Amino acid sequence: MSHLAEVEYKNIFHSSPNPYVLFTPNLIVADINEAHLQLTGARRENVIGKHLFDAFPTPQQEIADLLQSSFDRVKKFKTEDTIHLLHYPIRYSNKDGKGWKDRYWMVKNKPIMNQDGCVVFILNNPIEVTHLISSGDIDPSWINNSDFMRNANIVHEISKVENEHRKMRALMEQAPGFVSILRGPDFIFELANKAYYQLIGHRDILGKPVREALPEIEGQGYFELLEQVYRSGEPYIGRAKRIHMQQAPDSDLAELYIDFIYQPIFEDDGSVSGIFVQGHDVTDAHNLSRKLSYQASHDSLTGLFNRREFELRVENAIKEMLVIPNVLSLLFLDLDHFKNINDVCGHRAGDEFLRMISMVLSSRLRATDTLARLGGDEFGLLLKGCPEHVAMNIAQDLRQAVSEVEFVWQNRRFSGSVSIGVFSFNDINITITDALSVADAACFLAKEKGRNRVQVNRKEDDELINRRQEIDWIRDLTEALKDNTIELYCQKIQALEHPAKYPNRYEILIRLRNNDGNIIPPMAFIPAAERYGLMPAIDRYVIEKTFLHIATKFKDHTSLLSISVNLSGASLNDDTFPGFVRNIINVTGIDPKQICFEITETTAVANLAKTSNVIRDLKKLGFRFALDDFGSGMSSFGYLKHLPIDYLKIDGTFIRQIQFNQFDAAIVDAIVRIANAMHIETVAEYVENESMWPLLIKIGVNYGQGYSIHQPTPLKTLKPE
């Protein structure tokens, strides 16, 4: 300790390679060292004498509150306080203006007390850990060893509390980072502060060579780095370096992560006489960063990779093929009948089943394979260097392994079953989206063919081509729903006799617009929407947009307007749909009597009892109903008495040639007679020319719809006349 008297406090403070700020108890900047200025880009004249948050502004009050709380604890309890991970952006200015640069820190605040035990200063040590969050390198140029600043003001302030030597010892002993001084080529310990002893354990090290004092770090590269710095005179900076140390006598080695600096100590003649060691234990921040990284890339339920990480790895594998030609295989796995477990036993059982399946799948894989849970009961598997026939064997092995699973929950027994789609490729131009979609399409086809099977995706497979096209439509529809870009059109339904006596009636139609600006008719994408369960979302989109348009544009004219909206079978079978309709009525305030829901004949007959109940519930609110495409199924007229409908829309196949086909005319005549007997009005679809009007009127059809009456126009153009 004899050398301490030879070292001035201000030189120690300002020449330290670690950043420090000295605050007064009310957080006024009393002094700041060069390392801190280099790290933050601040100017000494702009911060000395200013309050912390004026000198270093923060974009969020929450950050200021967190720091203020730490300082308050230091003053109250007179002990060191640490914030292990703090997101504190740094303000910067350049030719393009001002902005914020994201930075992450571990912050240590240490009280400096006088002889009376009062806190007179707070030593602030921000340790940048941005590299732990972003996994990037940090430029060591922020250290400037040749510029040792002098500040008479700080010396004067500290002299009020203690003499120069006691202040220096207090600073070194209470420094939040670990500090030691090693002298000579044998690196003999001359000085070590409390933080250093906490790192290495309380053992006698002063006066001993470092190899004798810390024998356990032999072979970890740290002694070699000391010798390198001593020989070259160049400092060394280590970031989050792993080290195994004995922190208690006779204890096992602890795995730590440290940020440290080996700084050469120069004599007047320029020779190196020792090493100044300073650093921080960043184990907590490192472990937290590692935990956050794991959570960002793994599924919390199964521990497998999540969809984001899986897609990233597939994308990287595709890029690697640019350098090393390879064959990749993608497997898309979808558990069969998984919903039964959730419905019968609850989601806890479903979660346990998913964990079991994940372990079964993982146990059958190679070290180079990547398995991920993509969501719900879907899994993805990336196989590198795996041609189709090998991928098929692996897929069959996985299918067999899952089929052998027996899951028991509360005396209920379930067996495993999985459908797997396989896609092998070596095309560097394929996108991750396309690769996943074709594997998904193969899996879907495997389900359609009976489940518990493997389906390979080949370009010449017509079924898979259709599935891929459908998946493309689903992707476009999903994006259109999200972006509110599905376009609504309307087509007039007109009374064939004395149309002026009746309100204006319109049917709402949906359209998509492709990238070339061309309108896509609904029959191009509706089958895909029905197959992949997207119709309920489309129905609700149409209802919401239509009702809002009526409420906005026809607020005082609703009695002059009647709107028909199509409903899918999926919406009719959705128990939450009536509640949705009631809510949208309450929100928009429109009269339900102005709305007619259209359902197809095949949809109605598929679940007659369910359809009848939904119709009756909504008719109580005032809604009307039409049976669309009537006659296309020709099942029976008998079921009509079970459906309380208001309109029959006669299928267009009987209307197009009605003037020239007596059979079609007879069918339409029969439909009209039965409708009249049940007090149901009729609508003829596909009325394409006015020449058929007289015959339709003669038969007794009430309304017509088709291009000879009105060509569809955007709903937004529909306004009160």
C-alpha positions in Angstrom: 0.0 0.0 0.0 3.0 2.3 0.2 2.6 3.3 -3.4 -0.9 4.8 -2.8 0.6 7.9 -1.3 2.4 8.5 -4.6 -0.7 8.5 -6.7 -2.9 11.6 -6.9 -6.6 11.0 -6.7 -7.4 13.2 -9.7 -4.9 11.3 -11.9 -6.4 7.9 -10.9 -10.0 9.2 -11.5 -9.2 10.8 -14.9 -6.8 8.2 -16.3 -9.1 5.3 -15.4 -10.1 3.4 -18.6 -13.5 2.8 -17.0 -16.2 5.6 -17.3 -17.0 7.5 -14.1 -19.2 10.5 -13.1 -19.1 12.0 -9.6 -22.4 13.5 -8.6 -23.3 15.6 -5.6 -26.2 14.2 -3.5 -28.7 16.3 -5.5 -27.3 14.8 -8.8 -25.2 17.8 -10.0 -22.3 16.7 -12.1 -19.2 17.5 -10.0 -16.7 15.7 -12.2 -16.5 13.3 -15.1 -13.6 11.4 -16.5 -12.3 11.1 -20.0 -13.4 7.5 -20.5 -17.0 8.6 -19.9 -16.8 11.5 -22.3 -15.4 9.3 -25.0 -18.1 6.7 -24.4 -21.1 9.1 -24.5 -19.7 11.7 -26.9 -20.4 14.5 -24.3 -18.3 17.6 -23.8 -16.9 18.4 -20.3 -18.1 22.0 -20.5 -21.6 21.0 -21.4 -22.1 18.7 -18.4 -20.0 20.0 -15.4 -22.3 21.8 -12.9 -25.5 20.5 -14.6 -28.2 18.2 -13.3 -27.9 14.6 -14.5 -30.9 14.7 -16.7 -30.0 18.0 -18.2 -26.5 16.8 -18.9 -27.6 13.4 -20.2 -31.3 13.8 -21.3 -33.5 10.7 -21.7 -36.4 10.2 -24.1 -38.5 8.4 -21.5 -39.6 9.4 -18.0 -39.5 5.7 -17.0 -35.7 5.6 -17.5 -35.3 8.8 -15.4 -37.5 7.3 -12.6 -35.5 4.1 -12.6 -32.2 5.9 -12.2 -33.6 8.3 -9.6 -34.8 5.4 -7.5 -31.3 3.9 -7.6 -29.7 7.2 -6.4 -32.4 7.5 -3.7 -31.5 4.0 -2.4 -27.8 4.9 -2.3 -28.5 8.0 -0.2 -30.9 6.3 2.1 -29.1 3.0 2.8 -25.6 4.3 2.1 -24.7 1.2 0.1 -23.9 0.4 -3.5 -26.9 0.0 -5.8 -26.8 -1.8 -9.2 -29.2 -1.7 -12.1 -28.3 -4.9 -14.0 -29.9 -4.0 -17.4 -30.9 -0.5 -18.3 -32.0 0.7 -21.8 -30.7 4.3 -21.9 -30.4 5.8 -25.4 -27.8 8.5 -26.0 -28.6 11.8 -27.7 -26.5 12.5 -30.8 -26.3 15.2 -33.5 -25.0 15.0 -37.0 -25.4 16.7 -40.3 -28.8 15.1 -40.7 -30.2 16.4 -37.4 -30.6 15.0 -33.9 -31.6 11.6 -32.8 -31.3 8.8 -30.3 -28.8 5.9 -30.4 -29.9 2.7 -28.6 -27.5 1.8 -25.8 -27.8 -0.8 -23.0 -26.0 -0.5 -19.6 -25.3 -2.1 -16.3 -25.2 0.9 -13.9 -23.5 0.8 -10.5 -23.9 3.7 -8.0 -21.6 3.9 -5.0 -21.8 6.3 -2.1 -18.7 8.4 -1.1 -19.0 9.3 2.6 -17.1 11.6 4.9 -15.8 10.9 8.4 -19.2 11.6 9.9 -20.9 8.9 7.7 -22.7 11.4 5.4 -23.0 10.8 1.7 -21.2 13.7 0.1 -20.8 12.3 -3.4 -22.2 9.5 -5.5 -19.8 7.7 -7.8 -21.6 6.6 -10.9 -20.2 3.8 -13.1 -22.1 3.0 -16.3 -21.0 -0.3 -17.9 -22.0 -0.6 -21.5 -23.5 -4.1 -22.2 -25.0 -3.3 -25.6 -22.8 -6.0 -27.1 -24.6 -8.6 -25.0 -27.9 -7.5 -26.4 -27.0 -7.1 -30.0 -24.0 -9.5 -30.2 -22.0 -6.8 -31.9 -18.5 -5.6 -31.3 -17.7 -2.4 -29.4 -15.0 0.0 -30.8 -12.4 0.4 -28.0 -11.4 3.8 -29.3 -13.4 5.4 -26.5 -10.3 5.0 -24.3 -7.7 7.8 -24.5 -4.8 6.9 -22.2 -2.6 9.9 -23.0 -5.0 12.7 -22.1 -5.0 12.9 -18.3 -7.3 15.6 -17.3 -6.9 18.0 -14.4 -9.7 19.6 -12.5 -8.9 21.8 -9.6 -12.5 22.2 -8.7 -13.0 18.6 -7.9 -9.9 18.5 -5.8 -11.1 21.5 -3.9 -14.5 19.9 -3.3 -13.1 16.6 -2.1 -10.6 18.3 0.2 -13.6 19.5 2.2 -14.4 15.9 3.1 -11.1 14.1 3.5 -7.5 14.6 2.7 -6.2 13.7 -0.8 -4.9 10.2 0.1 -8.1 9.1 2.0 -10.2 10.3 -0.9 -8.2 8.3 -3.3 -8.3 5.2 -1.1 -12.1 5.6 -0.7 -12.5 5.9 -4.4 -10.4 2.8 -5.2 -11.9 0.7 -2.4 -15.5 1.6 -3.1 -15.2 1.6 -6.9 -18.1 -0.5 -8.3 -15.7 -2.3 -10.7 -12.9 -4.5 -9.7 -9.4 -3.0 -9.7 -5.9 -4.3 -9.2 -2.4 -3.2 -9.9 0.2 -5.8 -11.0 3.9 -4.9 -10.9 6.8 -6.3 -12.8 7.1 -9.1 -15.4 5.9 -11.6 -12.8 2.8 -9.5 -12.2 2.9 -9.3 -8.5 -0.2 -8.0 -6.8 0.4 -4.5 -5.4 -3.2 -3.4 -5.0 -6.7 -5.0 -5.1 -10.0 -3.3 -4.1 -13.0 -4.9 -2.4 -14.7 -5.6 -5.7 -11.7 -7.6 -6.8 -11.7 -9.7 -3.6 -15.4 -10.3 -4.2 -14.6 -11.7 -7.6 -11.7 -14.0 -6.6 -12.7 -14.8 -3.0 -11.1 -13.5 0.1 -7.6 -14.9 -0.1 -4.2 -13.5 0.5 -2.9 -12.2 -2.8 -0.9 -9.0 -2.1 2.8 -9.5 -2.8 2.2 -12.7 -4.7 2.7 -13.3 -8.4 -0.6 -13.7 -10.2 0.1 -17.3 -11.3 0.6 -18.2 -7.6 -2.4 -16.2 -6.3 -4.8 -17.4 -8.9 -3.7 -20.8 -10.1 -7.2 -21.9 -11.2 -7.2 -19.6 -14.2 -4.1 -21.3 -15.7 -4.9 -22.4 -19.2 -7.8 -19.9 -19.7 -5.7 -17.4 -21.7 -5.6 -14.6 -19.2 -1.9 -15.0 -18.2 -1.0 -14.9 -21.8 -2.9 -11.7 -22.4 -1.1 -10.1 -19.5 2.3 -11.0 -21.0 1.1 -9.7 -24.4 0.2 -6.3 -22.9 3.4 -6.1 -20.9 5.5 -6.8 -24.0 3.6 -4.6 -26.5 2.5 -1.7 -24.3 -0.9 -1.9 -26.0 -4.0 -2.2 -23.8 -6.4 -5.1 -24.1 -10.2 -5.0 -23.8 -12.2 -8.1 -23.1 -16.0 -8.1 -23.4 -18.1 -10.7 -21.6 -15.2 -13.1 -21.4 -15.9 -16.4 -19.7 -13.7 -17.3 -16.7 -13.8 -20.0 -14.1 -12.8 -18.9 -10.7 -12.8 -20.2 -7.1 -14.9 -17.6 -5.2 -14.8 -19.4 -1.8 -12.2 -21.7 -0.2 -12.4 -25.3 -1.3 -15.4 -24.5 -3.5 -16.0 -25.6 -7.0 -15.0 -23.3 -9.8 -17.8 -20.8 -10.7 -18.5 -19.8 -14.3 -18.4 -16.0 -14.6 -18.5 -13.5 -17.4 -16.4 -10.3 -17.1 -15.7 -7.1 -19.0 -12.1 -6.1 -18.2 -9.2 -3.9 -19.4 -5.5 -4.7 -19.1 -3.9 -1.2 -19.1 0.0 -0.9 -19.2 1.6 1.3 -16.5 4.4 3.4 -18.0 7.4 4.8 -16.3 8.9 8.2 -17.2 11.3 6.6 -19.6 8.4 4.9 -21.5 9.0 1.4 -20.2 6.2 -0.7 -18.9 6.5 -1.5 -15.2 3.1 -3.1 -14.5 -0.5 -3.7 -15.5 -3.5 -1.8 -14.3 -6.4 -4.2 -14.3 -10.0 -2.9 -14.1 -13.3 -4.5 -15.0 -16.8 -5.6 -14.1 -18.6 -8.8 -13.3 -21.3 -8.9 -16.0 -22.5 -12.4 -15.3 -26.0 -11.3 -14.4 -26.4 -9.2 -17.5 -24.9 -12.0 -19.7 -27.3 -14.6 -18.3 -30.2 -12.3 -18.7 -29.2 -11.6 -22.3 -28.8 -15.3 -22.9 -32.3 -15.9 -21.4 -33.9 -13.2 -23.5 -32.2 -14.6 -26.6 -33.5 -18.1 -25.8 -37.0 -16.9 -25.2 -37.0 -15.0 -28.5 -36.0 -18.1 -30.5 -37.8 -20.9 -28.6 -41.4 -22.0 -28.0 -42.2 -21.6 -24.3 -44.4 -24.7 -24.1 -42.3 -27.3 -25.8 -38.7 -25.8 -25.7 -38.4 -26.3 -29.5 -37.5 -23.5 -31.8 -40.4 -21.2 -32.6 -41.7 -20.2 -36.0 -39.5 -17.1 -36.2 -36.3 -18.9 -35.6 -37.3 -21.8 -37.9 -38.0 -19.5 -40.8 -34.6 -17.7 -40.1 -32.8 -21.1 -40.2 -34.5 -22.2 -43.4 -33.7 -18.9 -45.0 -30.0 -19.2 -44.0 -29.9 -22.7 -45.3 -31.2 -21.5 -48.7 -28.5 -18.8 -48.7 -25.8 -21.4 -47.9 -26.7 -23.2 -51.1 -25.2 -20.3 -53.0 -21.8 -21.4 -51.6 -22.2 -25.1 -51.1 -24.7 -26.9 -53.4 -27.1 -28.9 -51.3 -30.5 -30.6 -51.1 -32.9 -29.4 -48.4 -36.0 -31.1 -47.3 -38.9 -29.5 -45.4 -41.4 -31.5 -43.4 -44.7 -29.9 -42.3 -46.3 -31.9 -39.5 -49.9 -31.4 -38.4 -51.3 -33.6 -35.5 -54.6 -35.3 -36.3 -57.6 -34.9 -34.1 -55.6 -32.8 -31.6 -58.7 -30.6 -31.0 -60.5 -33.6 -29.5 -58.0 -33.7 -26.5 -58.5 -29.9 -25.9 -62.3 -30.3 -26.1 -62.6 -33.4 -24.0 -59.9 -32.8 -21.4 -59.1 -29.1 -21.5 -56.0 -27.1 -22.6 -53.8 -28.4 -19.8 -54.1 -31.9 -21.3 -53.5 -30.5 -24.7 -50.3 -28.8 -23.6 -49.0 -31.9 -22.0 -49.8 -33.9 -25.1 -47.8 -31.4 -27.2 -44.9 -31.6 -24.9 -44.9 -35.4 -25.1 -45.1 -35.3 -29.0 -42.2 -32.8 -29.0 -40.0 -35.2 -27.0 -40.9 -38.1 -29.3 -40.1 -36.2 -32.4 -36.9 -34.8 -31.0 -35.6 -38.3 -30.0 -35.7 -39.4 -33.6 -33.7 -36.6 -35.2 -30.2 -36.1 -36.3 -27.9 -33.5 -34.8 -28.1 -31.4 -37.9 -31.9 -31.4 -38.1 -34.0 -28.4 -37.0 -37.4 -29.1 -35.4 -39.7 -26.2 -34.5 -43.3 -25.7 -33.2 -44.8 -23.4 -35.8 -48.0 -22.8 -33.8 -50.9 -24.8 -32.3 -50.5 -28.4 -33.3 -48.2 -27.7 -36.3 -44.5 -28.5 -36.4 -41.8 -27.9 -39.0 -38.6 -29.9 -39.7 -35.6 -28.8 -41.7 -33.4 -31.6 -43.0 -30.0 -30.5 -44.5 -28.3 -32.6 -47.1 -31.4 -34.8 -47.3 -32.8 -35.9 -50.7 -36.4 -36.8 -51.1 -36.2 -40.6 -50.6 -34.3 -40.0 -47.3 -36.7 -37.4 -46.2 -39.6 -39.8 -46.9 -38.0 -42.4 -44.7 -37.5 -40.0 -41.9 -41.1 -38.8 -42.3 -42.5 -42.3 -42.2 -40.3 -43.0 -39.1 -41.8 -39.9 -37.3 -45.3 -40.8 -38.4 -44.9 -44.3 -36.9 -43.3 -43.0 -33.7 -46.3 -40.6 -33.2 -48.8 -43.4 -33.9 -47.3 -45.5 -31.1 -47.9 -42.7 -28.6 -50.5 -43.5 -25.9 -51.7 -40.5 -24.0 -53.7 -41.0 -20.8 -55.4 -38.1 -19.0 -57.8 -38.6 -16.1 -58.6 -42.2 -17.2 -59.1 -41.2 -20.8 -56.9 -42.7 -23.4 -55.8 -41.0 -26.7 -53.6 -42.3 -29.5 -51.2 -40.2 -31.5 -51.6 -39.5 -35.2 -49.9 -37.1 -37.6 -50.1 -36.0 -41.2 -46.8 -35.0 -42.8 -46.1 -33.0 -46.0 -42.6 -33.4 -47.5 -40.9 -31.0 -49.9 -37.3 -31.5 -51.2 -35.5 -28.8 -53.2 -32.1 -27.5 -54.3 -33.4 -24.2 -55.9 -31.5 -21.2 -54.6 -34.2 -18.9 -56.0 -37.0 -20.3 -53.9 -38.3 -18.1 -51.0 -38.9 -19.2 -47.5 -42.6 -18.4 -47.9 -42.9 -20.6 -51.0 -41.0 -23.4 -49.5 -43.2 -23.5 -46.4 -46.4 -23.1 -48.4 -45.7 -26.1 -50.7 -44.8 -28.3 -47.7 -48.0 -27.1 -46.0 -50.0 -27.9 -49.1 -48.6 -31.4 -49.1 -49.6 -31.8 -45.5 -53.1 -30.6 -46.2 -53.5 -33.1 -49.0 -52.3 -35.9 -46.6 -55.1 -34.9 -44.3 -57.6 -34.9 -47.1 -56.5 -38.4 -48.1 -57.3 -39.8 -44.7 -54.8 -38.5 -42.2 -51.9 -40.4 -40.5 -50.0 -40.5 -43.8 -47.0 -38.9 -45.5 -47.5 -36.9 -48.7 -44.6 -35.7 -50.9 -44.9 -32.6 -52.9 -43.9 -32.9 -56.5 -44.3 -30.3 -59.3 -46.3 -32.6 -61.5 -48.9 -33.4 -58.8 -52.1 -31.6 -60.0 -53.7 -31.9 -56.6 -50.7 -30.1 -55.0 -50.7 -27.5 -57.7 -54.3 -26.7 -56.8 -53.4 -26.6 -53.1 -50.5 -24.3 -53.7 -52.8 -21.9 -55.6 -55.3 -22.0 -52.9 -52.6 -21.3 -50.3 -51.6 -18.3 -52.4 -55.2 -17.1 -52.3 -55.3 -17.5 -48.6 -52.2 -15.5 -48.2 -53.6 -12.7 -50.4 -57.0 -12.8 -48.6 -55.3 -12.7 -45.1 -53.3 -9.7 -46.1 -56.4 -8.0 -47.7 -58.4 -8.5 -44.5 -55.5 -7.1 -42.4 -55.1 -4.1 -44.7 -58.8 -3.5 -45.3 -58.3 -3.9 -49.1 -61.1 -6.4 -49.9 -63.3 -4.3 -52.2 -67.1 -4.3 -51.8 -69.3 -4.0 -54.8 -73.1 -3.9 -55.0 -75.6 -5.1 -57.7 -79.3 -4.0 -57.8 -82.1 -6.4 -57.3 -85.1 -4.8 -59.0 -88.8 -5.5 -59.0 -89.8 -6.7 -62.5 -93.1 -4.9 -62.4 -93.5 -1.3 -61.1 -90.0 -1.0 -59.7 -90.5 2.6 -58.6 -93.0 1.4 -56.0 -90.3 -0.6 -54.1 -87.2 0.4 -52.1 -83.8 0.1 -53.8 -82.4 -3.3 -53.2 -78.8 -4.3 -53.6 -76.7 -7.4 -53.1 -73.1 -6.9 -51.7 -70.4 -8.6 -53.7 -66.7 -8.9 -52.9 -63.7 -8.5 -55.2 -59.9 -8.7 -54.9 -57.6 -6.6 -57.0 -54.3 -8.1 -58.1 -50.9 -6.4 -58.3 -51.7 -5.4 -61.9 -54.9 -3.6 -60.8 -57.2 -6.2 -62.3 -60.4 -7.2 -60.5 -60.4 -10.9 -59.4 -64.0 -12.4 -59.3 -65.0 -14.2 -56.0 -65.2 -17.7 -57.5 -61.5 -17.6 -58.0 -60.8 -17.3 -54.3 -63.9 -18.2 -52.3 -63.4 -22.0 -52.6 -59.9 -21.6 -51.0 -61.4 -19.4 -48.3 -64.0 -22.0 -47.5 -61.5 -24.9 -47.5 -59.1 -23.1 -45.2 -61.7 -21.7 -42.8 -61.4 -18.0 -43.7 -65.1 -17.4 -44.6 -66.2 -16.3 -41.1 -63.6 -13.6 -41.1 -64.7 -12.5 -44.6 -68.3 -12.5 -43.6 -67.7 -10.3 -40.6 -65.5 -8.0 -42.7 -68.3 -7.5 -45.2 -71.0 -7.0 -42.6 -69.0 -4.5 -40.7 -68.0 -2.5 -43.7 -71.5 -2.6 -45.2 -73.3 -1.6 -42.0 -70.9 1.3 -41.4 -71.5 2.5 -45.0 -75.2 2.4 -44.6 -75.0 4.2 -41.2 -72.8 6.9 -42.6 -74.2 7.5 -46.1 -77.9 6.6 -45.5 -78.4 7.9 -42.0 -81.7 9.7 -42.9 -82.6 7.5 -45.9 -82.6 3.9 -44.6 -86.3 3.3 -45.4 -85.4 3.7 -49.1 -82.7 1.0 -49.1 -82.5 -2.8 -48.6 -79.2 -4.6 -48.6 -78.5 -8.3 -49.1 -75.4 -9.8 -47.5 -74.2 -13.4 -48.2 -73.5 -15.7 -45.2 -71.3 -18.8 -45.3 -72.1 -22.1 -43.7 -69.2 -21.6 -41.3 -70.7 -18.4 -40.0 -74.1 -20.1 -39.5 -72.4 -22.8 -37.5 -70.4 -20.3 -35.4 -72.2 -19.9 -32.0 -70.7 -16.4 -31.6 -72.0 -15.1 -34.8 -75.5 -13.9 -33.6 -73.7 -12.0 -30.8 -71.4 -10.3 -33.3 -74.4 -9.2 -35.4 -76.2 -7.8 -32.3 -73.1 -5.9 -31.4 -72.6 -4.3 -34.8 -76.2 -3.3 -34.8 -75.7 -1.5 -31.5 -72.6 0.2 -32.8 -74.0 1.4 -36.1 -77.6 1.9 -35.1 -79.0 0.7 -38.5 -82.4 -0.9 -38.8 -82.2 -4.7 -39.1 -85.2 -4.6 -41.4 -83.1 -3.1 -44.1 -80.8 -6.2 -44.1 -81.4 -9.5 -45.9 -78.9 -12.3 -45.2 -78.5 -14.7 -48.2 -77.6 -18.4 -47.6 -77.2 -21.1 -50.3 -79.5 -24.0 -50.6 -76.7 -26.5 -50.1 -75.5 -24.7 -46.9 -79.0 -24.7 -45.5 -79.7 -28.3 -46.1 -76.3 -29.4 -44.8 -77.3 -28.5 -41.2 -81.0 -27.8 -41.4 -81.7 -27.6 -37.6 -78.8 -25.3 -36.9 -79.6 -23.1 -39.9 -83.3 -22.9 -38.9 -82.4 -21.9 -35.3 -80.0 -19.1 -36.4 -82.5 -17.7 -38.9 -85.3 -17.6 -36.3 -83.0 -15.9 -33.7 -81.9 -13.2 -36.1 -85.4 -12.7 -37.6 -86.6 -11.8 -34.1 -84.3 -8.7 -34.4 -85.9 -7.8 -37.7 -83.5 -9.3 -40.3 -84.8 -11.0 -43.4 -83.4 -14.1 -45.1 -83.1 -15.3 -48.7 -82.3 -18.8 -49.9 -79.7 -18.4 -52.7 -79.1 -20.7 -55.7 -82.4 -22.4 -55.1 -82.9 -25.4 -57.4 -79.2 -26.2 -57.7 -79.4 -29.0 -55.2 -82.9 -30.1 -56.1 -83.0 -32.1 -52.9 -86.6 -31.6 -52.1 -89.1 -28.8 -51.6 -90.1 -30.3 -48.3 -87.4 -28.7 -46.2 -88.7 -25.2 -47.1 -91.4 -25.5 -44.4 -88.6 -25.8 -41.8 -86.8 -22.6 -42.9 -88.6 -19.3 -42.1 -87.2 -17.4 -45.2 -88.5 -14.4 -47.0 -87.1 -14.8 -50.5 -86.1 -17.6 -52.9 -83.4 -16.7 -55.3 -83.8 -19.1 -58.3 -80.5 -20.5 -59.5 -79.3 -18.9 -62.7 -78.9 -22.2 -64.6 -82.8 -22.2 -65.0 -82.9 -18.6 -66.0 -80.3 -18.2 -68.7 -82.2 -20.2 -71.4 -85.7 -19.9 -70.0 -87.0 -18.4 -73.3 -85.8 -21.4 -75.3 -86.0 -24.3 -72.8 -89.5 -25.4 -71.7 -88.0 -27.6 -69.0 -86.3 -24.7 -67.4 -89.5 -22.6 -67.7 -91.5 -25.5 -66.0 -89.0 -25.7 -63.1 -89.1 -21.9 -62.5 -92.9 -22.1 -62.7 -93.0 -24.8 -60.1 -90.6 -22.9 -57.8 -92.8 -19.8 -58.0 -96.0 -21.7 -57.3 -94.5 -23.3 -54.2 -93.1 -20.0 -53.1 -96.4 -18.2 -53.5 -98.1 -20.9 -51.5 -95.6 -20.3 -48.6 -95.9 -16.5 -49.0 -92.2 -16.3 -50.1 -91.1 -13.8 -52.8 -88.9 -14.9 -55.7 -85.8 -13.5 -57.3 -84.5 -14.6 -60.7 -80.7 -14.6 -61.0 -78.7 -14.1 -64.2 -81.3 -11.9 -65.9 -78.9 -11.0 -68.7 -81.3 -9.4 -71.3 -84.5 -7.6 -71.1 -86.2 -9.9 -73.6 -86.7 -12.5 -70.8 -88.5 -10.0 -68.5 -92.0 -10.6 -70.0 -91.8 -14.4 -69.5 -90.5 -14.0 -65.9 -93.4 -11.6 -65.2 -95.9 -14.0 -66.7 -94.6 -16.9 -64.6 -94.9 -14.6 -61.5 -91.3 -14.0 -60.5 -91.1 -10.9 -58.3 -87.6 -9.6 -58.7 -84.7 -9.9 -61.2 -80.9 -9.6 -60.8 -78.4 -9.5 -63.6 -76.4 -7.4 -66.1 -79.5 -6.4 -68.0 -80.7 -4.7 -64.8 -77.5 -3.4 -63.2 -73.8 -4.0 -63.6 -72.0 -4.3 -60.2 -70.5 -1.0 -59.0 -68.3 -0.2 -56.0 -70.3 0.1 -52.7 -68.6 3.5 -52.0 -70.4 5.0 -55.0 -73.8 4.0 -53.6 -75.5 7.1 -52.2 -79.1 8.2 -51.6 -80.8 9.2 -54.8 
